[in-house]
């Protein structure tokens, strides 16, 4: 089977063969960055379910690479951010690692942000967003793209004046992900799960 053209640019923490160094987050008591399990097991409306982590993340990543990164408007928007780099250039610059955002002691996935990034080549995502991505890959793609926009220089200051405060989320409108746009996502991407309000991890 031929290797997908984007495969060498994607590392899934805990699943890909490449070693991953997990950075410290700004609020370690609230959440940390860690590896994924091969399967994510959860309960949805009382019924046990499981999804394949790698397949779900790969489908979202494929959307970003094959749709968003080939969109002229998307690349122009990324170039307008602080690092003046198109999305295509950012992706071609090296591997991007997708890791799990792990809640701190006594907290659940609903208590932590939907995404986080190290400002370089690592994006951590909430497991609830991965679950949402299993039924709609654009849901997870939107979270990853939001974090990539921060890496490209979009503001993380939720108290900034508009449009600066929503620079990262606005990328969705330019990158073929408008249905996922959340006008309340300012700076940090807080959790929302409208598709699966009764989802709980097990």
C-alpha positions in Angstrom: 0.0 0.0 0.0 1.4 3.4 -1.0 2.2 5.8 1.8 -0.2 8.8 1.8 1.6 11.9 0.6 1.1 13.7 3.9 2.0 10.8 6.2 5.6 11.8 6.8 4.3 15.2 8.0 2.1 13.7 10.7 3.1 12.1 14.0 0.4 10.8 16.3 1.7 10.7 19.9 1.6 7.2 21.3 0.8 5.6 18.0 3.4 6.7 15.4 6.8 5.1 15.7 8.6 8.4 16.2 9.5 9.3 19.8 7.7 12.4 21.2 8.9 14.7 23.8 6.0 16.0 25.8 6.2 19.7 26.7 4.9 21.3 29.8 1.7 23.3 29.5 1.2 26.7 31.1 -1.3 25.2 33.6 0.1 21.7 34.5 -2.4 21.2 37.4 -5.3 21.6 35.0 -4.0 19.6 32.0 -0.9 18.0 30.5 0.1 16.7 27.1 0.4 13.0 26.6 0.1 10.0 24.2 -3.0 8.6 22.7 -4.3 5.1 23.2 -4.9 3.1 19.9 -8.7 3.1 20.7 -10.7 5.7 22.5 -13.5 4.1 24.5 -16.5 6.1 25.6 -20.1 5.9 26.5 -22.7 7.8 24.3 -26.2 8.1 25.6 -25.5 5.0 27.8 -24.2 2.8 25.0 -20.5 1.8 25.0 -18.5 2.8 21.9 -15.0 2.9 20.7 -13.2 4.6 17.8 -9.8 4.1 16.2 -7.6 7.0 17.2 -5.2 7.0 14.2 -7.9 6.6 11.6 -9.9 9.5 13.1 -6.9 11.9 13.3 -5.6 10.9 9.9 -9.0 11.7 8.3 -9.0 15.2 9.9 -5.4 15.8 8.9 -6.2 14.7 5.3 -8.9 17.4 5.2 -6.4 20.0 6.3 -3.7 19.0 3.9 -5.9 18.2 0.8 -8.5 20.9 1.2 -7.5 23.7 3.5 -3.8 23.9 2.5 -4.6 23.9 -1.2 -7.1 26.8 -0.8 -5.8 30.2 -1.9 -7.9 32.1 0.6 -6.7 29.9 3.4 -3.0 30.3 2.5 -3.4 34.1 2.1 -5.0 34.3 5.6 -2.2 32.4 7.2 0.4 34.6 5.4 -1.4 37.6 7.0 -0.6 36.3 10.5 2.5 37.3 12.4 4.9 34.7 10.9 3.9 35.6 7.3 3.8 31.9 6.4 1.1 30.2 4.3 -0.5 27.1 5.7 1.1 25.0 3.0 4.5 26.4 3.9 3.9 25.7 7.6 3.0 22.1 6.9 5.9 21.6 4.5 8.4 22.9 7.1 8.5 19.6 9.0 6.5 17.0 11.0 3.6 18.1 13.1 2.8 16.1 16.2 -0.8 15.6 17.4 -1.0 14.6 21.0 -3.7 14.2 23.6 -4.7 16.9 26.0 -4.9 15.1 29.4 -7.1 16.5 32.2 -5.5 17.0 35.6 -6.5 15.1 38.7 -10.2 15.4 39.5 -11.0 17.0 36.2 -12.8 15.7 33.1 -12.2 16.4 29.4 -15.1 18.9 29.5 -13.0 20.9 32.0 -10.0 21.6 29.8 -9.6 23.5 26.5 -10.3 21.8 23.2 -6.8 22.4 22.0 -3.3 23.6 22.9 0.0 24.1 21.1 3.6 24.5 22.0 4.1 27.4 19.5 6.2 25.2 17.3 5.3 21.8 15.8 3.0 20.1 18.4 -0.8 20.4 18.8 -2.6 18.7 21.6 -6.4 18.1 21.3 -9.2 17.2 23.7 -10.3 13.6 23.4 -13.9 14.8 23.0 -12.9 16.6 19.8 -11.3 13.4 18.5 -14.6 11.6 19.3 -16.5 14.3 17.4 -14.1 13.9 14.5 -15.1 10.2 14.1 -18.5 11.3 12.8 -17.5 14.5 11.2 -13.8 14.9 10.3 -14.2 18.7 9.9 -15.0 19.0 13.7 -11.5 17.7 14.6 -9.9 19.4 11.6 -11.2 22.8 12.9 -9.6 22.3 16.3 -6.3 21.3 14.8 -6.4 24.2 12.3 -7.2 26.7 15.0 -4.0 25.6 16.8 -2.0 25.7 13.6 -3.1 29.3 13.2 -1.7 30.1 16.7 1.5 28.5 15.6 1.5 30.7 12.6 1.2 33.7 14.8 -2.5 34.3 15.6 -3.0 36.0 18.9 -3.7 34.0 22.1 -4.9 37.1 24.0 -8.6 36.6 24.7 -8.7 40.1 26.1 -7.4 41.8 23.0 -9.7 43.9 20.9 -11.4 42.4 17.9 -10.5 41.2 15.4 -7.2 40.2 17.1 -8.8 38.1 19.8 -10.4 35.8 17.3 -7.5 35.6 14.8 -7.1 31.8 15.1 -10.8 30.9 15.0 -11.3 33.3 12.0 -8.9 31.0 10.0 -11.7 28.5 9.8 -13.8 31.0 7.7 -10.9 31.2 5.2 -10.0 27.5 5.2 -13.2 25.7 4.2 -14.3 25.1 7.8 -16.9 27.9 8.2 -19.6 25.6 9.6 -17.3 24.9 12.6 -16.6 28.6 13.3 -17.3 29.6 16.9 -17.5 33.4 17.4 -16.9 32.9 21.2 -13.6 31.2 20.7 -11.3 34.1 21.7 -7.6 33.4 22.1 -7.9 30.1 23.9 -10.2 27.4 22.4 -12.6 26.4 25.2 -14.4 23.1 25.0 -17.8 22.8 23.3 -19.4 19.6 22.2 -22.8 20.4 20.7 -22.7 17.2 18.5 -22.3 14.9 21.5 -23.6 16.5 24.7 -24.1 13.2 26.4 -20.6 11.7 25.6 -18.4 10.6 28.5 -15.1 8.8 28.3 -14.7 5.5 30.0 
